[in-house]
């Protein structure tokens, strides 16, 4: 938790963005794994934790904007809770720790909301069905309508605040980055022939739990890096292959890290692998060099595509004029995803609030072209934005086959040469950056080994 003053200040700032009505923030409840009392690890809602700071299930926060009154609703612990779970301070004591005076039983939430029929209820779009049903009952709306009638006004206000990270948040992100650094370093050292993907994934996920809460997302670790979100860990590492590891940690205060490195099994890269790796590395380094206040991330994404196209052109896999190829979407064959996304309390920060609302605005609109449309964050950069930069090159046999069969961009692609890479897999390299007044810096200042030489040395030592 941060100080009481931090949460009070955040709620005061949020209140200024809403003219009237009630602001309702629902915390999360427990979610059962395979029977009622065997639950998944509890994870509080990120916006609730940002403004209220209490990491416990079945809570709600209400701010009456007109009357400048705020309420925490929840239940005091029963003797069974104390015996089986934990003995926590009273709810009133916990509320006082974050600057909230009035505490009501959770069961009174319905009566409380229904008694204020003339006040608009501002709520966020629920991503869990439990909260969708609670809102349905509170607002006398069908559950599917709840998804349509959430408050855009509140959503945009929260996005605006949460996108700019304070110094204390940057400290938390740095801590998450330190854990992620350790995870990846161990993964590199374990990248040896005969080691199972599952063993490496299990070890690094254990590190995330031992030093924080959990991983910040399901670990992607596979020799089949051409599958962008490959959570299958059934492979046995073999010489001559590449291991793509995309993993991060969630620290004890819910802040996330997200790194990717692609390592040659045993630390020996082939010439072909070196060539592709170095193109991706240039795209990453150029992206970091370009990132600064006032420039759009959409333009940096396009520059990464430029680096990738020209690098592949040097290898004679593609041909033609760079600008024409970029306008035609040629690089998306090799990098179908975006350059990066916002990072914070969520690894895809605030994606529950709407990816396009987070990453775009009236000035910078989301592209509709394949590849470009997958960029999660494209808007103009500001001091305090925290983002990932994660270019990649992948040889996806099914996508290559589709483009060749449908004659997509045949004027730019040498399919006969591209098909020699069908067993290559993929390479992605990813760092976390924060925008500063004069440019950007790494969130965690110690950069993971990223060059061929650095990675080879790490694997062999």
HELIX and SHEET records of a PDB file:
HELIX    1   1 UNK A    4  UNK A   16  1                                  13    
HELIX    2   2 UNK A   46  UNK A   51  1                                   6    
HELIX    3   3 UNK A   79  UNK A   84  1                                   6    
HELIX    4   4 UNK A   91  UNK A   97  1                                   7    
HELIX    5   5 UNK A  106  UNK A  108  5                                   3    
HELIX    6   6 UNK A  109  UNK A  114  1                                   6    
HELIX    7   7 UNK A  129  UNK A  139  1                                  11    
HELIX    8   8 UNK A  143  UNK A  146  1                                   4    
HELIX    9   9 UNK A  152  UNK A  163  1                                  12    
HELIX   10  10 UNK A  167  UNK A  189  1                                  23    
HELIX   11  11 UNK A  197  UNK A  211  1                                  15    
HELIX   12  12 UNK A  265  UNK A  267  5                                   3    
HELIX   13  13 UNK A  271  UNK A  290  1                                  20    
HELIX   14  14 UNK A  297  UNK A  314  1                                  18    
HELIX   15  15 UNK A  322  UNK A  328  1                                   7    
HELIX   16  16 UNK A  330  UNK A  333  5                                   4    
HELIX   17  17 UNK A  351  UNK A  353  5                                   3    
HELIX   18  18 UNK A  355  UNK A  359  1                                   5    
HELIX   19  19 UNK A  372  UNK A  374  5                                   3    
HELIX   20  20 UNK A  397  UNK A  405  1                                   9    
HELIX   21  21 UNK A  415  UNK A  418  1                                   4    
HELIX   22  22 UNK A  419  UNK A  421  5                                   3    
HELIX   23  23 UNK A  452  UNK A  460  1                                   9    
SHEET    1   A 5 UNK A 102  UNK A 105  0                                        
SHEET    2   A 5 UNK A  69  UNK A  74  1                                        
SHEET    3   A 5 UNK A  60  UNK A  64 -1                                        
SHEET    4   A 5 UNK A  22  UNK A  26 -1                                        
SHEET    5   A 5 UNK A 121  UNK A 123  1                                        
SHEET    1   B 2 UNK A  32  UNK A  35  0                                        
SHEET    2   B 2 UNK A  38  UNK A  39 -1                                        
SHEET    1   C 2 UNK A 214  UNK A 215  0                                        
SHEET    2   C 2 UNK A 249  UNK A 250 -1                                        
SHEET    1   D 3 UNK A 220  UNK A 222  0                                        
SHEET    2   D 3 UNK A 242  UNK A 247 -1                                        
SHEET    3   D 3 UNK A 259  UNK A 264 -1                                        
SHEET    1   E 3 UNK A 386  UNK A 389  0                                        
SHEET    2   E 3 UNK A 431  UNK A 435 -1                                        
SHEET    3   E 3 UNK A 440  UNK A 442 -1                                        
SHEET    1   F 2 UNK A 392  UNK A 394  0                                        
SHEET    2   F 2 UNK A 426  UNK A 428 -1                                        
END                                                                             
